[in-house]
């Protein structure tokens, strides 16, 4: 795993073999951030990384200067690994929350510019993530929820659906908290 851009560009991070993870591929991550580059100034945004695993996405946002990255992961070894790496890389803009994602979402009262969710592909209730995010109003106006998922999931019927991108077996669905400047 490597950091693609920002102050730690090119930095390789070796993950322990015993972590129960499926990291976002470098191709998928690079494609995702190429899209985000067109819509966001990273040094002005707050990010929520759900099901963080190794922290792969967290490090990318932190390296690019995100104002705040909140990382939620419940597996103890993953949490310890993320804390070790953010300490080594001196990321004081990252907060690690060691808890269940659904418990966190039900209690969260903070809004974010980007929420990235990479749940286990076989996990039940993946479809409830957008419901929780939008009902709790966890996205700022024009904020994005990005869900990494398998081909078995389809979020295109949701009113907030913006686009779907596929990179091999990797799928990203983008949902947006649309706002209108024409409200009267």
N, C-alpha and C positions, 0 to 999 in steps of 0.2 A: 504494500500500500504506500502511496506517495501523496504528498501535498502538491497540487497542480500549480497554484498561483499564490501571490501575496508575499508577505515577508519571509515565509518559510518554503518558498517555491523549490520543488525538487527534493525536499526532505523525505527520505524513506523512513517508514515506521514499520517495524517488525512486530507482528502480533503473536502472542503466545498461541501455541497449537491447541490448547485446551479450552479456548473460548467457544461458546455455542453461537457462532456467527455466520453470516453470509454477507460480507461487505459489498457495498456498491462497487462495481467494477470501475477501473480508471476511465474506460471509454464512456460508460454511463455518467460518471461524475463530471467528466470534462464536457460532455454534451449538455448536461443539466446546467452547469455554470456558464456555458456559452449562451444559453437561453436567458438565464437570469441577468447576465451582463447587460442585456438590452433593456431591462426594465427597472433595475435597482442600482443605486449607489451603495455599495456594501458598507462604506464608512458612515452610513446614516441609518442603518436598519437594526432591528432586533429580531432574533431568530429563536425558534423553539425546535429542537431536534428530538423527536420521539422515537423510542426503540433504538437508541443511539448505538448499541453494539460496541464496536471498537472506538467509536467517536470519529470515524472517517469524515462524515459530513460536517461535524462540529469543527474539526481542525481546519477544514477548507474555509468555512465562514470566518473563523477566528483569524486565520492567516491573512484573509482579505480585509480585515479591519472592522468587522461587524461591531457595532456599539455594544451589543449584548447577545450572548448565545446561552440559552438555557437548555441543558441536556438532560433528558430523562431516560433512565435505564434502571432496571431492577436486578439484573444479574450481578452479584457481588464481585466476581472476578472482572467483569467488564467495567464496572464502576471504578474499581481499583486501578485498572489499566488506564482508563480515561484520565483519572486524577493524576496518575504518574506522568502521562504525556503532556497534559496542560501545564503541569509544574515545570517539566523539562523545557517546554517551549515558551514559558513565561506568558501564558495567556491569562491575563487578569480580567478579561472580558467574558470568561466562561464560568457558568455556575452549573454544577452537577447535582441533580436531584435523584437520589437512589430510591425509586418507588415504582409502583405499577402505573403505567401510562393512563389507564382508564380512571384510576383514583385521582391522579394528578389533574386530568382534564376536568373531572367533576368538581374540583375545588379551585381551579385556577381562576384568577380574576385579572390577569394581565393580558394586554393585547400585544400581538406581534405582527411584524411586516411579512414574515415568512414562517410557516410551520411546515417542517419536513417530517414525514412519517414513513418509516421503513419497517413495518411489522413483519414478523415471520410469515412467509407466504401461506403456510398451512393454518395459521391462527384463525379461530372463529371470531366473528364480530368485527372484521376489518371494515365492513360497510358502515359501522356505527361511528367510525372516527369522524367523517365529515359532519354527521348529525351533531355530535358533541361539540365540535369546533364552531359550527355556525350557530347552534342554539345558545351556546355560552358566549357568543360574540368575541371570540378570542383573536380574530384577525382585525387589524386596523383597516380603514377604508382602502380599497384596492390591494389589500394584502392577499397573499397566495398560500393555499394549502397544497402541498405536493405530496402525493402518495406513491411510493414505490411498491409495485405489486406484480403478481403473476398474471398470465393471460386469462385466468379464470375469473378475474374481477373486472367489472365494467362500471364506471362511475358517470358515464355520458348522459344518463337520464336525470342527473341532479341539476337543479336550476343554476348552481354556481359553476357548473362544468365549463372549462375554457378550452382545454385541448388534451390530447393523449399523444405520447411519444413512445416508440418502441425501439429498443436497442438490443437485438438478439432476444434473449429470454427476459430481459429487463423491461419493465413498463413503468412509465411515469404518467400519472393523471394529475392535471393542474386544475384546481378549483379556485375561483377568485371571489373575494368579497367586493362585488361590483358596486360602484357608487356612480351617481349621476350628477353632473353639473347642471342639468336642466330641471332639477326638482323645483316645483313651484309651491 
